[in-house]
């Protein structure tokens, strides 16, 4: 039996933040890469003989290569769940990445 004034334990604050979609801290270059991906760009990855990602290239939807997308930035975006690969294809922005990207006038 429960008492009428019994308190229910609330979930951890971190879980609440994830559920409510609070923004993720993303660097300036990370925001730029996410904008390109939100507009239809992609990140191609190349693997070495051990199956690990050894090289990446970020392409805009027009086919231009972005030089500011480094391996460290790629790892950070992937670790935060803002980009993902499907069936071994190129990395694209996820729904969480779309929520994390800040709006810009040219992002139409």
C-alpha positions in Angstrom: 0.0 0.0 0.0 1.2 3.5 -0.7 0.6 6.4 1.5 -1.3 9.4 0.2 1.6 11.8 0.7 4.4 9.4 -0.4 6.9 10.9 -2.8 8.0 9.2 -6.0 11.7 9.4 -6.8 12.3 11.6 -9.8 14.7 10.3 -12.5 18.2 11.7 -12.6 18.6 15.3 -14.0 20.8 14.0 -16.8 18.1 11.7 -18.0 15.6 14.5 -17.9 17.9 16.7 -20.0 18.2 14.0 -22.7 14.5 13.4 -22.8 13.6 17.1 -23.1 16.2 17.7 -25.9 18.4 20.3 -24.2 21.0 21.6 -26.6 24.4 19.9 -26.7 27.6 22.0 -26.5 29.1 22.1 -30.0 32.1 24.1 -31.1 32.0 26.7 -33.8 33.6 24.4 -36.4 31.2 21.7 -35.3 28.3 24.0 -35.9 29.6 24.8 -39.4 30.0 21.1 -40.2 26.5 20.3 -38.8 25.0 23.1 -41.0 26.6 21.6 -44.1 25.3 18.2 -43.2 21.8 19.6 -42.5 21.8 21.1 -45.9 22.5 17.7 -47.5 26.2 17.2 -47.1 28.0 14.0 -46.0 31.2 12.8 -44.4 32.9 9.9 -46.3 35.2 7.7 -44.2 38.0 5.4 -45.2 39.2 2.5 -43.1 42.7 1.0 -42.7 43.6 -2.7 -42.8 42.5 -3.1 -39.1 39.0 -1.8 -39.9 39.4 1.5 -38.1 38.6 4.9 -39.6 41.8 6.4 -40.8 40.7 9.3 -43.0 37.6 11.4 -43.5 36.4 14.0 -45.9 33.4 16.3 -45.4 31.6 17.2 -48.6 28.9 19.8 -49.2 25.8 18.9 -51.2 27.5 20.6 -54.2 30.5 18.4 -53.9 33.0 20.9 -52.3 35.4 19.6 -49.8 35.4 21.2 -46.3 38.9 21.5 -44.8 37.8 22.4 -41.3 36.4 18.9 -40.6 39.2 17.2 -38.7 39.4 13.7 -37.3 39.1 15.1 -33.7 35.9 17.1 -34.7 34.5 14.0 -36.4 35.1 11.8 -33.3 33.5 14.4 -31.1 30.4 14.7 -33.3 30.1 10.9 -33.5 30.5 10.4 -29.8 27.8 12.9 -29.0 25.5 11.1 -31.5 25.1 14.1 -33.8 26.2 12.1 -36.9 25.8 8.5 -37.8 26.5 6.0 -40.6 23.9 3.6 -41.9 24.9 0.2 -43.4 28.5 1.3 -43.9 27.5 4.4 -45.9 28.7 7.9 -45.4 28.1 9.7 -42.1 25.0 12.0 -42.1 23.4 14.2 -39.5 21.0 12.6 -37.0 17.8 13.9 -35.5 19.7 14.8 -32.4 22.2 16.7 -34.6 19.4 18.6 -36.3 18.2 19.7 -32.9 21.7 20.7 -31.8 22.5 22.9 -34.8 21.7 26.6 -34.3 19.7 28.4 -36.9 21.3 30.6 -39.5 19.8 32.8 -42.2 21.4 30.8 -45.0 20.1 27.4 -43.6 17.0 27.2 -45.7 
